[in-house]
Amino acid sequence: MSYEDAAFDSDDAGSTDKNDNQFVTFSVEGEMFAAPMAPVQEIIRVPELSRVPLAPASLLGLANLRGRVLPIVNLRHVFGLSEVASTDATRALVINLGTPIGFVVDRVASVIAVDEGNIESVSGISSSIDTDLLTGVVKNSTGEMTMILDFGRLIANEFSSVALGAKAIVSGGSEDTMHRGDDDELQASDELQLVSFTVDGQEYAAEIASVQEIVQVPPRTVLVPNTPGHVLGLMTLRERLLPLVSLRVMLGLPRVAVDETQRIVVLGLAGGQSVGVVADSVDEVLRIPRDQVELMPSLLSKSGGLEEVSSVCRLDGGKRLVSVLDTTRMFDSSAMKSVLAQAAELEKKVDGFEGQDSEDLDSVEDDEQVVVFLLGDEEFGVPIAAVHEIVRVPEKLTHVPKAPHFVEGVINLRGAVLPVIDQRRRLGLADLERNDRQRIMVYAFNNTRTGFIVDAVTEVLKIPKNAIEETPSLSGEQQRILGRIANLERQKRMIMLLDPAALLSDTEVANISAIG
């Protein structure tokens, strides 16, 4: 029998006695070790991993194992050995220590049965690893040793700052979590909050209240016959059918093929319906003082082919114009209403929707809306309610002497000084050279706004709450800041959910407030 890839039913009561004296043996750096068979659930190849900032260095990352989040620990790092590339023989032992954890080993050898009388004490043996991590030694007839690892103690040592399996204290991402005061809410009422996107080099925006999410272009769409030219078809979004339209065509701009570089802005309409609008890119979340917003002259909107635009924002002293779309008027035509009706009718005929009661539909809407951003190859998310705005990184930031190492500098944001923090540095990641994809995400801490530079903002996503779980407790700081994870198994994605309120301590907030 091959033990390179295997599953073991450790919960099978009938096999408990047999497993009590059985061990899985494996090698690390040429030395042989053993793990008690009973808690070993599986032996797998090393899966794709999501790296976790602020976690111990021995944690390679988190994997998705049939819908469950699985921490993967590198035994070489635990033992203080040099890193080596994985080979065809490299495996991960999945061991249940109250929660399943994967341990990467160089090679799995076999399963052996050992009489308890043949297990010797670790005292007096010479090994390259800490003998406190061993429960005993098995010697064969030739004198070769197989060391029995105490995985419970190993994990307790490696993750000593937290109790494994303890409940994480995480934020629900509400406005209250961000400590926004009455003054800030009053100021917000005098501002227009918009999501801006680019079409053919021009900036457009929609009010954030009408933007349900921003998603990637699907691999395929279903064509709808006898529809206007701007209607691209129907796409599936979490088991709902969504009409897809080209904003380029609606605005009379040159048509281009839809590709994966573009984004779909999902807009909510009256009556609970939604429509997806294809944009070239999604750029920023803006807060614009209402005195910088001018209504579109009625003469232009009615006779100039600009009926989709309700107002224009003049930014940067008038050098930058952002046209605000009237999402109600855009889709009020009889042709568009017909497309929406067809989508609703087709949806009823799809398996799983016929006969679905209102309670089921309510559960579909019981989602958490997050802004997804990148740091390296890893995806992170923050509650959209916590994000004041998202702006571009200016060419120059003013550096502040004696500021904390993670403070990149300050910028002028509409006349106010905004401290800017490098999110990579704050999470202990390597620095990245500035580029056009980077954005500043602005949060509020005790009425002080602070910006965090991220590698890119990719989408606004609705995540079903049943896909969100607590992140395995790996370190105290990680547990506080990154206490939850969205495990999107069908999409093969794991999005680490960040609590902005935990990014800075009270002392750090006070120091940064002094900068601003």
C-alpha positions in Angstrom: 0.0 0.0 0.0 1.2 3.5 -0.8 1.0 6.2 1.9 2.0 9.1 -0.4 -1.6 10.3 -0.5 -4.1 8.8 1.9 -7.0 9.5 4.1 -7.5 8.0 7.6 -10.8 7.8 9.4 -9.5 8.9 12.9 -13.1 9.1 14.2 -13.8 5.4 13.5 -14.4 4.0 17.0 -13.7 0.5 15.8 -10.2 1.4 14.8 -9.1 3.2 17.9 -7.5 0.3 19.6 -5.6 -0.6 16.5 -4.4 3.0 16.0 -3.2 3.4 19.5 0.1 1.6 18.7 0.4 2.6 15.1 2.5 5.4 13.7 3.0 7.2 10.4 6.8 7.6 9.8 8.3 10.3 7.7 11.7 12.0 7.1 12.9 15.6 7.5 16.5 16.4 6.5 17.3 12.6 6.5 16.1 12.0 10.0 13.2 9.7 10.7 10.2 10.8 12.7 6.8 9.3 13.7 3.4 10.7 14.3 0.8 8.7 16.3 -1.7 7.3 13.8 -4.9 8.2 15.7 -5.0 12.0 15.1 -3.6 11.7 11.5 -6.6 12.5 9.2 -4.9 12.6 5.8 -1.6 12.7 3.9 -1.8 15.1 1.0 0.4 16.9 -1.6 1.2 20.5 -0.6 -1.8 22.5 -1.8 -2.0 26.1 -3.1 -1.5 28.5 -0.2 -2.7 32.0 0.9 0.1 33.7 2.8 -1.0 35.3 6.2 0.7 38.5 7.4 1.7 38.7 11.0 1.7 34.9 11.4 4.7 33.0 12.7 7.4 32.3 10.1 6.8 28.6 10.3 3.3 29.0 8.9 3.5 28.6 5.1 -0.1 29.8 4.7 -3.7 28.7 4.6 -5.1 26.1 2.2 -8.6 25.1 1.2 -9.2 21.4 2.0 -12.7 20.5 0.7 -14.2 23.7 2.0 -12.3 23.9 5.3 -9.5 26.4 6.0 -6.3 24.4 6.8 -3.2 26.0 8.3 0.0 24.5 6.7 3.1 24.5 9.0 6.7 24.0 7.7 8.4 21.4 9.9 11.8 22.4 8.5 11.4 25.9 9.9 10.2 24.6 13.2 13.4 22.5 13.4 15.6 25.4 12.4 16.6 23.8 9.1 17.3 25.5 5.8 14.4 25.9 3.3 14.3 23.5 0.3 12.1 23.4 -2.7 9.2 21.0 -2.7 9.7 17.8 -4.7 7.4 15.0 -5.9 7.9 13.3 -2.5 7.0 16.3 -0.4 3.8 15.8 1.6 1.7 17.4 4.2 0.4 15.3 7.2 -3.0 16.6 8.2 -3.2 16.1 12.0 -6.2 16.9 14.2 -5.1 18.9 17.2 -8.5 20.2 18.1 -8.5 21.7 14.7 -6.8 20.1 11.6 -3.3 21.4 10.8 -1.0 20.3 7.9 2.7 19.7 8.6 5.0 19.6 5.6 7.6 16.8 5.6 10.2 15.8 3.1 8.9 12.3 2.5 6.3 9.9 4.0 7.8 6.4 4.6 5.3 3.9 6.0 2.9 3.0 8.8 4.4 0.9 11.5 3.0 -0.9 14.6 5.1 -0.6 17.8 4.7 -2.3 21.1 4.7 0.1 23.9 7.6 -1.7 25.5 9.8 -0.9 22.5 9.4 2.9 22.9 12.4 4.3 24.8 13.0 7.5 26.6 14.5 10.5 24.8 17.0 11.1 27.5 20.6 10.7 26.3 19.8 10.7 22.6 21.6 13.1 20.2 19.4 14.9 17.7 19.3 18.1 15.6 16.0 19.0 17.1 14.8 20.0 20.6 14.2 16.8 22.5 11.4 18.5 24.4 9.3 18.0 21.2 9.7 14.2 21.4 7.7 11.8 23.4 9.9 8.8 22.8 12.2 6.9 20.4 11.7 3.6 18.5 14.9 1.7 17.7 14.9 -1.1 15.2 17.1 -4.2 15.2 19.9 -2.3 13.4 19.9 0.5 15.9 18.3 3.1 13.7 16.1 5.6 15.5 12.6 6.8 14.7 11.7 9.8 16.9 8.1 10.2 18.0 7.0 13.9 17.7 4.7 15.6 20.2 2.7 17.7 17.8 0.6 19.2 20.5 3.7 20.6 22.3 5.2 21.6 18.9 2.2 23.8 18.1 2.0 25.1 21.7 5.6 26.3 21.4 5.2 27.7 17.9 2.0 29.6 18.5 2.5 30.4 22.2 1.0 33.8 22.0 -2.5 32.4 21.4 -4.6 29.4 22.5 -5.2 27.2 19.5 -8.9 27.0 18.7 -9.9 29.9 20.9 -12.6 32.2 19.7 -11.3 35.2 17.9 -12.7 38.6 18.8 -13.5 40.1 15.5 -15.3 43.2 14.2 -18.5 43.1 12.3 -17.2 46.1 10.3 -19.9 48.5 11.3 -19.6 52.3 11.3 -19.4 52.1 15.1 -16.3 50.0 14.9 -14.5 52.8 13.2 -15.3 55.2 16.1 -16.9 57.8 13.8 -18.3 60.7 15.8 -21.4 62.9 15.2 -19.2 65.6 13.7 -17.9 63.2 11.1 -21.4 62.0 10.2 -22.6 65.6 9.9 -19.7 66.3 7.5 -20.5 63.2 5.5 -24.1 64.4 4.9 -22.6 67.5 3.2 -20.5 65.3 0.8 -21.3 63.1 -2.1 -19.7 59.6 -1.9 -19.0 58.1 -5.4 -17.4 55.1 -7.0 -15.5 56.3 -10.1 -14.6 54.3 -13.1 -13.0 54.9 -16.5 -14.5 54.4 -19.9 -12.5 55.3 -23.0 -10.2 57.5 -21.0 -13.0 59.5 -19.4 -14.0 59.4 -15.7 -17.6 58.6 -14.7 -19.0 57.8 -11.3 -22.1 56.4 -9.6 -23.3 57.2 -6.1 -22.0 54.5 -3.7 -25.5 53.8 -2.4 -26.4 52.4 -5.8 -23.3 50.3 -6.2 -23.9 46.8 -4.9 -20.5 45.3 -5.9 -17.7 45.4 -8.4 -16.8 42.1 -9.9 -14.6 40.6 -12.6 -15.8 39.8 -16.1 -17.3 36.3 -16.2 -15.9 33.7 -18.6 -19.2 33.5 -20.5 -22.5 35.3 -20.9 -25.9 34.3 -22.3 -27.1 36.3 -25.3 -30.6 37.7 -25.2 -32.3 38.1 -28.6 -34.0 41.2 -29.8 -32.3 43.5 -27.3 -30.6 47.0 -27.8 -27.0 47.1 -28.9 -25.7 48.1 -25.5 -27.1 44.9 -23.9 -24.3 42.3 -23.8 -26.4 39.5 -22.4 -26.9 37.8 -19.0 -24.3 36.6 -16.5 -24.6 34.5 -13.4 -23.8 36.2 -10.1 -24.1 33.9 -7.1 -27.0 31.9 -8.7 -28.8 35.1 -9.8 -29.1 36.2 -13.5 -27.8 39.7 -14.0 -28.3 41.7 -17.2 -24.9 43.0 -18.5 -24.7 46.3 -20.5 -21.8 48.2 -22.2 -21.4 51.7 -20.8 -19.3 52.4 -23.9 -22.2 51.8 -26.2 -24.7 53.6 -24.0 -22.5 56.7 -24.1 -21.9 56.4 -27.9 -18.2 55.6 -27.6 -16.3 53.1 -29.8 -17.2 49.5 -29.0 -14.4 47.2 -27.8 -14.3 43.5 -27.0 -15.0 42.7 -23.3 -12.0 41.1 -21.6 -10.7 40.1 -18.2 -9.0 43.5 -17.6 -12.4 45.2 -17.4 -14.7 45.3 -14.4 -18.4 45.1 -13.9 -20.1 47.6 -11.7 -23.3 46.1 -10.3 -25.9 48.7 -9.8 -29.1 48.3 -7.8 -32.3 49.5 -9.3 -35.8 50.1 -8.0 -37.8 47.0 -7.2 -34.8 45.0 -6.0 -33.4 44.5 -9.5 -29.8 44.8 -10.5 -27.8 45.4 -13.7 -24.1 45.0 -14.4 -22.3 47.9 -16.2 -19.0 47.1 -18.0 -16.3 49.7 -17.4 -12.6 49.8 -18.5 -11.4 50.0 -15.0 -12.6 51.0 -11.5 -10.5 53.7 -10.0 -11.5 55.3 -6.7 -14.1 55.8 -4.0 -14.5 59.6 -3.7 -16.0 61.9 -1.2 -16.8 65.2 -2.9 -18.1 68.3 -1.2 -21.4 69.1 -2.7 -20.3 72.6 -3.5 -17.9 71.0 -6.1 -20.8 69.2 -7.8 -22.7 71.0 -10.6 -25.9 69.8 -12.1 -25.8 69.0 -15.8 -27.6 71.8 -17.7 -31.0 70.5 -18.9 -30.3 71.7 -22.5 -27.2 69.4 -22.7 -28.8 66.4 -21.0 -31.9 66.4 -23.2 -30.5 67.4 -26.6 -26.9 66.7 -26.3 -27.1 62.9 -25.9 -26.0 63.2 -22.2 -29.3 62.1 -20.5 -27.3 59.4 -18.5 -25.3 62.1 -16.8 -26.9 64.0 -13.9 -24.0 66.1 -12.6 -20.3 66.9 -13.0 -17.7 67.1 -10.3 -14.9 69.6 -10.7 -11.8 68.3 -8.9 -8.2 69.5 -8.7 -9.1 73.1 -9.4 -11.3 72.2 -12.4 -8.5 70.2 -14.1 -10.3 66.9 -13.5 -13.9 66.4 -14.4 -15.9 63.4 -13.2 -19.4 62.8 -14.7 -21.9 61.4 -12.3 -24.4 58.9 -13.9 -28.1 59.0 -13.2 -28.6 55.3 -12.7 -32.3 55.5 -12.5 -32.7 57.3 -15.8 -30.1 55.1 -17.5 -32.2 52.0 -17.3 -35.7 53.5 -17.5 -36.3 52.7 -21.2 -39.0 50.1 -22.2 -36.3 48.0 -23.9 -34.2 47.8 -20.8 -37.2 47.0 -18.7 -38.0 44.2 -21.1 -34.4 42.8 -20.6 -34.8 42.9 -16.8 -38.2 41.1 -17.0 -36.6 38.4 -19.2 -33.8 37.9 -16.7 -36.4 37.6 -13.9 -38.4 35.1 -15.9 -35.4 33.0 -16.8 -34.3 33.0 -13.2 -37.5 31.4 -12.1 -37.0 28.5 -14.5 -33.4 27.8 -13.4 -33.2 24.7 -11.1 -33.1 25.8 -7.5 -35.2 29.0 -8.0 -38.5 27.4 -8.9 -40.6 27.5 -5.7 -37.9 29.3 -3.7 -39.7 31.1 -0.8 -39.0 34.6 0.4 -37.0 33.3 3.4 -34.6 31.7 1.1 -34.3 34.8 -1.0 -33.7 36.8 2.1 -30.8 34.5 3.0 -29.2 35.1 -0.5 -29.2 38.8 0.3 -27.7 38.3 3.8 -24.3 39.0 2.5 -21.4 41.1 3.7 -20.2 43.8 1.3 -16.4 44.2 1.3 -13.8 46.1 -0.7 -11.2 43.6 -2.0 -7.6 44.7 -2.4 -4.2 43.1 -3.1 -1.0 42.9 -1.2 1.3 40.9 -3.4 -0.6 37.8 -4.6 -2.9 37.7 -1.6 -6.4 39.1 -1.4 -7.7 41.1 1.5 -11.1 42.6 2.3 -12.5 45.4 4.5 -16.2 46.2 5.1 -17.3 48.8 2.6 -18.9 50.8 5.4 -15.5 51.3 6.9 -14.0 52.9 3.8 -14.3 56.6 3.6 -12.7 56.8 0.2 -10.1 55.3 -2.1 -7.8 57.7 -3.9 -4.7 57.5 -6.1 -1.2 57.7 -4.7 0.3 61.1 -5.6 3.7 61.4 -7.2 5.1 62.9 -4.0 4.3 62.6 -0.3 5.7 64.9 2.3 7.8 62.9 4.7 7.4 63.5 8.5 10.5 63.4 10.7 10.5 61.0 13.6 7.2 59.4 12.5 6.7 55.7 13.0 8.5 53.6 10.4 5.3 52.5 8.7 4.2 56.1 8.1 5.0 57.0 4.5 4.2 60.7 4.8 1.3 63.1 4.5 -0.7 64.4 1.5 -3.2 67.2 1.0 -6.6 65.8 0.5 -9.1 68.6 -0.3 -7.3 71.0 2.0 -6.9 68.6 4.9 -3.6 66.9 5.9 -4.0 63.1 5.5 -1.3 60.9 7.1 -0.5 57.9 4.8 0.7 54.5 6.1 2.3 51.8 4.0 0.0 48.8 4.5 2.8 46.4 3.6 5.1 47.8 6.3 2.3 47.8 8.8 1.7 44.0 8.2 5.4 43.2 8.1 5.6 42.6 4.3 8.4 43.6 2.0 8.3 47.1 0.4 7.1 47.6 -3.1 8.2 50.2 -5.6 5.4 52.8 -6.3 3.3 52.1 -9.4 0.1 53.3 -11.0 -2.1 50.4 -9.7 -1.6 51.3 -6.1 -4.3 53.1 -4.2 -4.8 54.8 -0.8 -7.7 53.4 1.2 -8.9 56.0 3.8 -10.3 55.0 7.1 -11.3 57.0 10.2 -9.8 56.5 13.7 -11.4 58.6 16.4 -12.5 61.2 13.8 -8.9 61.3 12.4 -8.7 60.1 8.8 -5.7 58.0 7.8 -4.8 56.5 4.5 -3.2 53.1 3.9 -1.4 52.3 0.6 -2.4 49.0 -0.9 -1.0 47.3 -4.1 -4.4 47.5 -6.0 -8.1 47.7 -5.3 -9.8 45.0 -7.4 -13.5 44.8 -6.6 -16.4 45.4 -4.3 -17.8 42.0 -3.4 -20.8 40.6 -1.7 -19.8 37.6 0.4 -22.4 35.2 1.8 -22.0 35.2 5.6 -22.0 31.4 5.6 -18.7 31.6 3.7 -17.0 33.7 6.4 -15.3 31.9 9.3 -12.7 32.7 11.9 -9.1 32.6 10.9 -7.1 30.0 12.8 -5.5 31.7 15.7 -1.8 32.1 14.7 -0.6 35.1 16.6 -2.1 37.7 18.9 -1.6 40.6 16.4 -2.8 38.5 13.4 -5.9 37.4 15.4 -6.8 41.0 16.2 -6.3 42.5 12.7 -7.0 39.5 10.5 -9.5 37.5 12.6 -11.8 36.4 9.8 -11.5 34.8 6.4 -13.9 34.4 3.4 -13.5 30.9 2.0 -15.0 31.0 -1.5 -14.5 27.3 -2.4 -16.2 27.4 -5.8 -14.0 30.3 -7.0 -10.9 28.7 -5.3 -10.3 32.0 -3.4 -9.6 32.8 0.2 -10.0 36.5 1.1 -8.5 37.5 4.5 -10.9 40.0 6.1 -9.2 42.9 7.8 -10.6 45.0 10.7 -9.4 48.5 10.0 -10.1 49.6 13.6 -7.4 47.2 14.8 -4.7 48.4 12.4 -3.5 51.0 14.9 -3.2 51.0 18.7 -4.6 53.9 20.7 -1.1 55.2 21.2 -0.4 55.0 17.4 -3.7 56.8 16.7 -2.7 59.6 19.0 0.7 59.9 17.4 -0.7 60.0 13.9 -3.4 62.4 15.0 -0.7 64.8 16.0 0.8 64.5 12.5 -2.5 65.5 10.9 
